[in-house]
């Protein structure tokens, strides 16, 4: 992933988080973020993906990200459900954590501008999208390529 940033987060509001979110929106490419929480909670790694980039990846990726195998194999009483929480506000940005899938949507003025994804999911989506997209030609490009090939001399000549 492109840029790596470590952000120290304190509850309820920290200007560093707002700056990182604003940077991701301005740069327009994925940013790897490490959240270092106060109070001894373990740090959390995520990739902040701008909404347009995520839409492009999800358009080209042939399937949805596979669920975590370990979580699926756990007994029903052992499965940990994410806690329901109020949206977290950081200046102009509001974070909406999804209870299913582990993603967090980042909105500004009512519009989703980015999403926080687990690093493995972001990497998988980017790879899948790149692999599929590289094998695809739009109709105009395909016609031009076929015309180019038709004009080429045979190898035997």
Backbone as a chain_set.jsonl record, in Angstrom:
{"seq": "XXXXXXXXXXXXXXXXXXXXXXXXXXXXXXXXXXXXXXXXXXXXXXXXXXXXXXXXXXXXXXXXXXXXXXXXXXXXXXXXXXXXXXXXXXXXXXXXXXXXXXXXXXXXXXXXXXXXXXXXXXXXXXXXXXXXXXXXXXXXXXXXXXXXXXXXXXXXX", "coords": {"N": [[0.847, -1.178, 0.0], [0.395, 2.304, -0.516], [1.075, 4.817, 1.298], [2.329, 5.054, 4.646], [1.173, 5.64, 7.869], [1.357, 6.448, 11.31], [-0.978, 6.852, 13.771], [-1.827, 8.38, 16.782], [-4.417, 7.783, 18.908], [-6.815, 9.282, 20.918], [-9.58, 9.198, 23.114], [-12.411, 11.347, 23.399], [-11.947, 12.855, 21.044], [-9.434, 13.567, 18.664], [-7.115, 15.559, 17.078], [-5.231, 14.499, 15.339], [-6.348, 12.228, 14.112], [-8.348, 13.395, 12.529], [-6.714, 14.842, 10.77], [-5.343, 12.74, 9.436], [-7.485, 11.471, 8.17], [-8.338, 13.538, 6.495], [-6.035, 13.778, 4.931], [-5.986, 11.332, 3.57], [-8.245, 11.624, 1.991], [-7.456, 13.787, 0.4], [-5.091, 12.854, -0.878], [-5.906, 10.601, -2.292], [-5.215, 7.916, -2.494], [-4.62, 4.621, -1.084], [-3.912, 4.511, 2.437], [-1.894, 3.242, 4.918], [-2.651, 2.782, 8.247], [-1.808, 2.939, 11.673], [-3.401, 2.587, 14.618], [-2.868, 3.695, 17.787], [-4.023, 3.05, 20.769], [-5.13, 4.638, 23.798], [-4.861, 3.616, 27.245], [-3.953, 1.008, 27.307], [-5.101, -0.713, 25.468], [-4.727, -2.967, 22.703], [-2.8, -2.04, 19.796], [-4.154, -1.134, 16.59], [-4.237, -2.068, 13.243], [-4.951, -0.767, 10.041], [-6.164, -0.137, 6.705], [-6.732, 2.791, 5.103], [-8.872, 3.461, 2.689], [-9.634, 5.453, -0.032], [-12.962, 6.3, -1.115], [-13.513, 6.27, -3.92], [-11.371, 4.751, -4.941], [-11.817, 2.313, -3.634], [-14.296, 1.661, -4.738], [-13.527, 1.229, -7.39], [-11.76, -0.994, -7.077], [-13.597, -2.899, -6.052], [-15.303, -3.082, -8.195], [-13.765, -4.381, -10.177], [-12.834, -6.666, -8.887], [-13.377, -10.14, -8.853], [-14.934, -11.506, -6.986], [-16.326, -11.478, -3.654], [-14.449, -10.63, -0.694], [-13.093, -13.401, 0.979], [-14.527, -14.819, 3.953], [-13.106, -14.72, 7.288], [-11.407, -17.604, 8.118], [-10.815, -18.796, 10.618], [-12.63, -17.51, 12.347], [-15.011, -18.425, 11.305], [-14.905, -21.147, 11.848], [-15.056, -21.317, 14.549], [-16.837, -22.233, 17.525], [-20.338, -21.483, 18.002], [-20.776, -20.173, 20.509], [-18.27, -19.16, 21.002], [-17.764, -17.257, 19.1], [-17.066, -13.898, 18.507], [-19.01, -11.104, 18.666], [-18.98, -7.948, 17.151], [-19.061, -4.992, 19.096], [-21.918, -2.946, 19.484], [-21.903, 0.44, 18.777], [-21.946, 4.014, 19.155], [-21.648, 6.29, 16.382], [-18.362, 7.551, 15.787], [-17.054, 10.74, 16.102], [-14.75, 12.837, 14.495], [-13.763, 15.808, 14.257], [-14.626, 17.143, 11.192], [-15.246, 14.671, 10.23], [-17.018, 11.546, 10.384], [-17.052, 8.364, 11.8], [-18.333, 5.237, 10.977], [-18.743, 2.209, 12.216], [-19.046, -1.022, 10.966], [-20.947, -3.769, 11.994], [-20.809, -6.213, 10.831], [-18.359, -7.745, 8.951], [-16.276, -5.998, 9.603], [-15.457, -3.547, 8.557], [-15.034, 0.057, 8.488], [-16.834, 2.843, 7.769], [-16.032, 6.073, 6.556], [-17.29, 9.188, 6.808], [-18.012, 12.458, 5.495], [-19.735, 15.392, 5.771], [-22.091, 13.931, 5.304], [-21.447, 12.229, 3.205], [-19.82, 9.277, 2.129], [-16.41, 9.095, 2.213], [-14.198, 7.501, 2.457], [-13.016, 4.218, 3.453], [-12.152, 2.193, 6.222], [-10.27, -0.65, 6.132], [-9.324, -4.037, 6.893], [-5.869, -4.809, 6.683], [-5.26, -7.202, 5.225], [-7.594, -7.678, 3.736], [-7.696, -5.351, 2.143], [-5.343, -5.646, 0.644], [-5.917, -8.054, -0.721], [-8.203, -7.325, -2.233], [-7.096, -5.294, -3.877], [-5.18, -6.772, -5.338], [-6.825, -8.708, -6.645], [-8.454, -7.04, -8.216], [-6.517, -5.815, -9.854], [-5.499, -8.051, -11.261], [-7.754, -8.972, -12.714], [-8.452, -6.698, -14.166], [-6.216, -6.28, -15.79], [-6.521, -8.237, -17.69], [-8.583, -7.369, -19.25], [-10.071, -5.67, -21.975], [-11.505, -2.732, -23.174], [-14.235, -2.359, -25.563], [-13.51, -0.553, -27.756], [-10.714, -0.413, -27.516], [-10.097, -3.104, -27.884], [-10.951, -3.517, -30.553], [-9.186, -1.789, -31.92], [-6.762, -3.034, -31.307], [-7.098, -5.519, -32.584], [-7.223, -4.641, -35.216], [-4.641, -3.617, -35.486], [-3.162, -6.029, -35.202], [-4.023, -7.352, -37.515], [-2.77, -5.921, -39.504], [-0.146, -6.627, -39.3], [2.727, -8.242, -40.623], [3.04, -11.647, -41.675], [4.831, -14.1, -39.778], [6.387, -15.823, -41.288], [7.279, -14.447, -43.507]], "CA": [[0.0, 0.0, 0.0], [1.155, 3.517, -0.754], [1.623, 5.645, 2.37], [2.145, 4.485, 5.984], [1.064, 6.679, 8.891], [0.986, 6.005, 12.648], [-1.803, 7.877, 14.403], [-2.172, 8.125, 18.171], [-5.822, 8.125, 19.07], [-7.347, 9.383, 22.272], [-11.028, 9.332, 23.062], [-13.279, 11.162, 22.237], [-11.549, 13.55, 19.82], [-8.009, 13.796, 18.519], [-6.889, 16.243, 15.802], [-4.401, 13.653, 14.474], [-7.252, 11.385, 13.326], [-8.961, 14.253, 11.512], [-5.679, 15.146, 9.765], [-5.111, 11.528, 8.651], [-8.658, 11.284, 7.309], [-8.267, 14.582, 5.47], [-4.923, 13.445, 4.043], [-6.42, 10.233, 2.703], [-9.188, 12.177, 1.014], [-6.714, 14.659, -0.517], [-4.102, 12.089, -1.638], [-6.636, 9.75, -3.212], [-4.679, 6.561, -2.577], [-4.688, 3.964, 0.219], [-2.962, 4.885, 3.475], [-1.849, 2.284, 6.016], [-2.72, 3.53, 9.5], [-1.724, 2.183, 12.914], [-4.035, 3.311, 15.712], [-2.31, 3.364, 19.092], [-5.067, 3.478, 21.7], [-4.764, 4.862, 25.202], [-5.45, 2.697, 28.213], [-3.44, -0.345, 27.205], [-5.718, -1.52, 24.412], [-3.74, -3.259, 21.658], [-2.877, -1.175, 18.619], [-4.975, -1.68, 15.52], [-3.747, -1.709, 11.915], [-6.001, -0.711, 9.025], [-5.835, 0.59, 5.491], [-7.749, 3.792, 4.809], [-9.0, 3.447, 1.233], [-10.606, 6.441, -0.523], [-14.172, 5.668, -1.644], [-13.409, 6.042, -5.368], [-10.436, 3.639, -5.135], [-12.502, 1.1, -3.193], [-15.321, 1.351, -5.745], [-12.812, 0.67, -8.54], [-11.325, -2.344, -6.714], [-14.747, -3.792, -5.931], [-15.852, -3.273, -9.54], [-12.949, -5.33, -10.921], [-12.617, -7.92, -8.147], [-14.387, -11.09, -9.319], [-15.741, -12.054, -5.897], [-16.17, -10.782, -2.372], [-13.358, -11.109, 0.155], [-13.545, -14.565, 1.746], [-14.584, -14.582, 5.406], [-11.997, -15.276, 8.069], [-11.625, -19.027, 8.343], [-10.797, -19.093, 12.056], [-13.869, -17.029, 12.944], [-16.103, -19.279, 10.835], [-14.796, -22.478, 12.442], [-15.275, -21.232, 15.995], [-18.163, -22.624, 17.999], [-21.195, -20.292, 18.094], [-20.6, -19.44, 21.763], [-16.947, -18.553, 21.002], [-17.699, -16.175, 18.13], [-17.146, -12.578, 19.122], [-19.78, -10.123, 17.903], [-18.524, -6.579, 17.397], [-19.931, -4.221, 19.963], [-22.671, -1.853, 18.893], [-21.395, 1.689, 19.336], [-22.346, 5.224, 18.457], [-20.626, 6.763, 15.448], [-17.309, 8.363, 16.396], [-16.838, 11.965, 15.333], [-13.42, 13.439, 14.538], [-13.873, 17.052, 13.495], [-15.599, 17.099, 10.101], [-15.433, 13.284, 9.805], [-17.74, 10.634, 11.264], [-16.732, 6.973, 11.511], [-19.429, 4.303, 11.201], [-18.194, 0.852, 12.223], [-20.018, -2.063, 10.616], [-20.88, -4.915, 12.896], [-20.501, -7.377, 10.012], [-17.306, -7.501, 7.978], [-15.154, -5.305, 10.207], [-15.103, -2.281, 7.909], [-15.521, 1.292, 9.08], [-17.052, 3.871, 6.754], [-15.647, 7.415, 6.974], [-18.163, 10.132, 6.098], [-17.858, 13.887, 5.718], [-20.928, 16.076, 5.266], [-23.083, 12.961, 4.875], [-20.972, 11.413, 2.089], [-18.72, 8.377, 2.462], [-15.211, 9.509, 1.479], [-13.188, 6.45, 2.559], [-13.344, 3.125, 4.361], [-11.045, 1.516, 6.895], [-10.322, -2.084, 5.893], [-8.209, -4.803, 7.428], [-4.815, -4.841, 5.661], [-5.354, -8.394, 4.366], [-8.697, -7.479, 2.802], [-7.303, -4.317, 1.185], [-4.351, -6.241, -0.261], [-6.614, -9.032, -1.551], [-9.031, -6.598, -3.196], [-6.232, -4.624, -4.847], [-4.603, -7.799, -6.204], [-7.884, -9.268, -7.487], [-8.857, -6.02, -9.182], [-5.432, -5.652, -10.824], [-5.421, -9.242, -12.107], [-8.891, -9.003, -13.636], [-8.409, -5.526, -15.043], [-5.149, -6.444, -16.774], [-6.988, -9.134, -18.741], [-9.783, -6.81, -19.864], [-9.942, -4.548, -22.904], [-12.812, -2.204, -23.543], [-14.51, -2.676, -26.969], [-12.722, 0.274, -28.685], [-9.326, -0.84, -27.42], [-10.023, -4.435, -28.481], [-11.054, -3.355, -32.011], [-7.934, -1.187, -32.392], [-5.714, -4.047, -31.198], [-7.34, -6.501, -33.649], [-6.827, -3.98, -36.465], [-3.18, -3.589, -35.454], [-2.668, -7.378, -35.476], [-4.331, -7.693, -38.906], [-1.805, -5.225, -40.364], [1.192, -7.171, -39.108], [3.162, -9.254, -41.606], [3.15, -13.01, -41.147], [6.178, -14.397, -39.317], [7.122, -16.576, -42.293], [7.775, -13.54, -44.559]], "C": [[0.889, 1.237, 0.0], [1.815, 4.166, 0.431], [1.364, 4.961, 3.71], [2.193, 5.608, 7.01], [0.727, 6.012, 10.219], [0.227, 7.147, 13.301], [-2.079, 7.473, 15.838], [-3.558, 8.648, 18.418], [-6.159, 8.215, 20.547], [-8.838, 9.655, 22.155], [-11.443, 10.564, 23.836], [-12.767, 11.817, 20.961], [-10.038, 13.77, 19.826], [-7.796, 14.409, 17.141], [-6.084, 15.397, 14.831], [-5.281, 12.78, 13.565], [-7.893, 12.209, 12.216], [-7.953, 14.586, 10.411], [-5.411, 13.948, 8.867], [-6.275, 11.298, 7.689], [-8.665, 12.305, 6.175], [-7.168, 14.301, 4.46], [-5.324, 12.342, 3.064], [-7.362, 10.735, 1.62], [-8.44, 13.008, -0.037], [-5.769, 13.871, -1.424], [-4.787, 11.189, -2.659], [-6.046, 8.373, -3.423], [-4.683, 5.948, -1.178], [-3.567, 4.401, 1.16], [-3.045, 3.837, 4.582], [-1.749, 3.067, 7.319], [-2.593, 2.557, 10.664], [-2.321, 3.055, 14.009], [-3.466, 2.797, 17.019], [-3.278, 3.934, 20.124], [-4.505, 3.708, 23.086], [-5.388, 3.783, 26.066], [-5.013, 1.258, 28.045], [-4.113, -1.23, 26.169], [-4.693, -1.783, 23.322], [-3.921, -2.34, 20.448], [-3.619, -1.914, 17.506], [-4.437, -1.169, 14.184], [-4.907, -1.742, 10.936], [-5.456, 0.016, 7.806], [-7.011, 1.503, 5.2], [-7.793, 3.942, 3.29], [-10.026, 4.49, 0.814], [-11.766, 5.737, -1.219], [-14.071, 5.362, -3.135], [-12.478, 4.869, -5.674], [-11.097, 2.33, -4.76], [-13.57, 0.692, -4.206], [-14.68, 0.714, -6.976], [-12.365, -0.761, -8.246], [-12.496, -3.31, -6.696], [-15.418, -4.033, -7.284], [-15.094, -4.386, -10.265], [-12.739, -6.651, -10.194], [-13.733, -8.901, -8.504], [-15.304, -11.647, -8.238], [-15.509, -11.224, -4.646], [-15.027, -11.408, -1.591], [-13.846, -12.292, 0.979], [-13.545, -14.286, 3.242], [-13.396, -15.231, 6.103], [-12.309, -16.719, 8.446], [-11.708, -19.341, 9.829], [-12.101, -18.668, 12.716], [-15.038, -17.916, 12.542], [-16.096, -20.644, 11.496], [-15.057, -22.476, 13.945], [-16.699, -21.667, 16.342], [-19.013, -21.368, 18.178], [-21.011, -19.493, 19.376], [-19.248, -18.743, 21.844], [-16.828, -17.375, 20.044], [-17.926, -14.842, 18.815], [-17.89, -11.626, 18.201], [-19.225, -8.732, 18.19], [-19.562, -5.811, 18.207], [-20.651, -3.12, 19.197], [-22.217, -0.561, 19.57], [-21.936, 2.862, 18.529], [-21.27, 5.596, 17.438], [-19.625, 7.655, 16.172], [-17.048, 9.57, 15.511], [-15.436, 12.501, 15.594], [-13.463, 14.666, 13.658], [-14.972, 16.946, 12.455], [-15.944, 15.673, 9.678], [-16.185, 12.481, 10.852], [-17.414, 9.218, 10.832], [-17.898, 6.08, 11.919], [-18.874, 2.892, 11.092], [-19.303, -0.146, 11.924], [-19.848, -3.243, 11.553], [-20.538, -6.178, 12.135], [-19.41, -6.982, 9.023], [-16.128, -6.707, 8.495], [-14.737, -4.001, 9.556], [-15.662, -1.1, 8.688], [-15.638, 2.317, 7.963], [-16.703, 5.229, 7.349], [-16.46, 8.397, 6.138], [-17.806, 11.571, 6.458], [-19.032, 14.556, 5.048], [-21.934, 15.097, 4.669], [-22.675, 12.083, 3.701], [-19.813, 10.532, 2.536], [-17.529, 8.744, 1.587], [-14.114, 8.446, 1.514], [-13.734, 5.337, 3.44], [-12.069, 2.582, 4.956], [-11.255, 0.019, 6.704], [-9.166, -2.752, 6.609], [-7.155, -4.873, 6.333], [-4.917, -6.031, 4.709], [-6.465, -8.231, 3.325], [-8.332, -6.441, 1.738], [-6.323, -4.877, 0.165], [-5.029, -7.212, -1.231], [-7.439, -8.338, -2.624], [-8.189, -5.934, -4.283], [-5.644, -5.624, -5.839], [-5.641, -8.374, -7.166], [-8.284, -8.289, -8.585], [-7.788, -5.852, -10.258], [-5.386, -6.833, -11.786], [-6.553, -9.289, -13.127], [-8.791, -7.863, -14.637], [-7.341, -5.67, -16.124], [-5.569, -7.351, -17.925], [-8.185, -8.604, -19.506], [-9.428, -5.671, -20.81], [-11.335, -4.037, -23.201], [-12.999, -2.41, -25.047], [-13.695, -1.855, -27.978], [-11.263, -0.154, -28.693], [-9.148, -2.202, -28.09], [-10.063, -4.345, -30.006], [-9.758, -2.773, -32.584], [-6.799, -2.2, -32.351], [-5.861, -5.099, -32.298], [-6.937, -5.922, -35.001], [-5.3, -3.941, -36.57], [-2.607, -4.964, -35.805], [-2.901, -7.772, -36.93], [-3.333, -7.052, -39.858], [-0.394, -5.789, -40.268], [1.506, -8.233, -40.161], [3.262, -10.613, -40.923], [4.605, -13.257, -40.759], [7.031, -15.093, -40.363], [7.748, -15.665, -43.335], [9.02, -12.803, -44.161]], "O": [[2.022, 1.19, 0.478], [3.036, 4.074, 0.564], [0.31, 4.356, 3.903], [3.121, 6.418, 7.026], [-0.102, 5.103, 10.257], [0.723, 8.271, 13.378], [-2.516, 6.351, 16.095], [-3.847, 9.818, 18.169], [-5.824, 7.323, 21.327], [-9.291, 10.277, 21.193], [-10.854, 10.817, 24.887], [-13.127, 11.366, 19.873], [-9.446, 14.111, 20.85], [-8.244, 13.85, 16.14], [-6.23, 15.552, 13.618], [-4.982, 12.617, 12.382], [-7.968, 11.753, 11.075], [-8.314, 14.607, 9.234], [-5.264, 14.111, 7.656], [-6.062, 10.967, 6.523], [-8.965, 11.967, 5.03], [-7.339, 14.555, 3.267], [-5.03, 12.421, 1.871], [-7.278, 10.313, 0.466], [-8.756, 12.939, -1.224], [-5.652, 14.181, -2.61], [-4.294, 11.034, -3.777], [-6.341, 7.722, -4.425], [-4.742, 6.677, -0.188], [-2.433, 4.63, 0.74], [-4.121, 3.572, 5.119], [-0.869, 3.913, 7.476], [-3.193, 1.482, 10.65], [-1.807, 4.136, 14.296], [-3.567, 1.609, 17.326], [-3.344, 5.146, 20.326], [-3.538, 3.067, 23.5], [-6.337, 3.116, 25.653], [-5.651, 0.361, 28.596], [-3.728, -2.388, 26.009], [-3.868, -0.916, 23.036], [-5.033, -1.923, 20.121], [-3.696, -3.142, 17.489], [-4.211, 0.03, 14.02], [-5.749, -2.639, 10.992], [-4.428, 0.69, 7.868], [-8.146, 1.047, 5.066], [-6.868, 4.481, 2.682], [-11.174, 4.429, 1.252], [-11.575, 4.693, -1.844], [-14.502, 4.295, -3.57], [-12.763, 4.074, -6.57], [-10.961, 1.339, -5.477], [-13.727, -0.494, -4.498], [-15.226, -0.233, -7.541], [-12.565, -1.65, -9.073], [-12.413, -4.406, -7.25], [-16.034, -5.078, -7.491], [-15.711, -5.242, -10.899], [-12.488, -7.667, -10.842], [-14.909, -8.538, -8.465], [-16.354, -12.207, -8.554], [-14.612, -10.382, -4.593], [-14.681, -12.57, -1.799], [-14.897, -12.208, 1.614], [-12.66, -13.594, 3.745], [-12.772, -16.157, 5.584], [-13.356, -17.008, 9.025], [-12.594, -20.084, 10.252], [-12.626, -19.392, 13.562], [-15.953, -18.139, 13.335], [-17.153, -21.244, 11.691], [-15.258, -23.535, 14.541], [-17.632, -21.491, 15.558], [-18.478, -20.3, 18.474], [-21.08, -18.264, 19.348], [-19.074, -17.833, 22.655], [-15.897, -16.577, 20.157], [-18.859, -14.681, 19.601], [-17.449, -11.369, 17.081], [-19.02, -8.376, 19.35], [-20.769, -5.966, 18.021], [-20.054, -2.444, 18.359], [-22.156, -0.486, 20.797], [-22.329, 2.713, 17.373], [-20.103, 5.251, 17.62], [-19.994, 8.421, 17.063], [-16.845, 9.43, 14.305], [-14.992, 12.607, 16.737], [-13.228, 14.582, 12.453], [-16.126, 16.687, 12.796], [-16.838, 15.477, 8.855], [-16.021, 12.697, 12.053], [-17.486, 8.894, 9.646], [-18.389, 6.15, 13.046], [-18.566, 2.43, 9.993], [-20.363, -0.12, 12.549], [-18.729, -3.657, 11.858], [-20.026, -7.13, 12.725], [-19.543, -5.974, 8.329], [-15.063, -6.735, 7.88], [-13.745, -3.402, 9.971], [-16.625, -1.23, 9.443], [-14.654, 2.625, 7.289], [-17.031, 5.511, 8.501], [-16.335, 8.435, 4.914], [-17.361, 11.861, 7.568], [-19.298, 14.311, 3.871], [-22.56, 15.391, 3.651], [-23.475, 11.269, 3.24], [-18.92, 10.994, 3.246], [-17.623, 8.709, 0.36], [-13.196, 8.479, 0.694], [-14.771, 5.487, 4.086], [-11.035, 2.513, 4.292], [-12.3, -0.516, 7.073], [-8.152, -2.118, 6.899], [-7.507, -4.986, 5.159], [-4.685, -5.882, 3.509], [-6.291, -8.605, 2.165], [-8.628, -6.635, 0.559], [-6.449, -4.62, -1.032], [-4.744, -7.192, -2.429], [-7.384, -8.717, -3.794], [-8.525, -6.002, -5.466], [-5.611, -5.36, -7.041], [-5.375, -8.513, -8.36], [-8.433, -8.672, -9.745], [-8.11, -5.757, -11.442], [-5.248, -6.642, -12.994], [-6.321, -9.616, -14.29], [-9.023, -8.058, -15.83], [-7.543, -5.228, -17.255], [-5.026, -7.243, -19.024], [-8.752, -9.319, -20.332], [-8.597, -4.818, -20.495], [-12.248, -4.824, -23.452], [-12.012, -2.617, -25.752], [-13.228, -2.414, -28.97], [-10.645, -0.249, -29.753], [-8.157, -2.427, -28.785], [-9.291, -5.023, -30.683], [-9.289, -3.225, -33.629], [-5.964, -2.231, -33.254], [-4.866, -5.527, -32.881], [-6.375, -6.629, -35.838], [-4.742, -4.207, -37.634], [-1.679, -5.064, -36.608], [-2.066, -8.456, -37.522], [-3.077, -7.601, -40.93], [0.463, -5.45, -41.085], [0.64, -9.023, -40.535], [3.539, -10.698, -39.727], [5.512, -12.677, -41.356], [8.257, -14.978, -40.342], [8.691, -16.088, -44.004], [9.545, -12.011, -44.944]]}, "num_chains": 1, "name": "protein.A"}
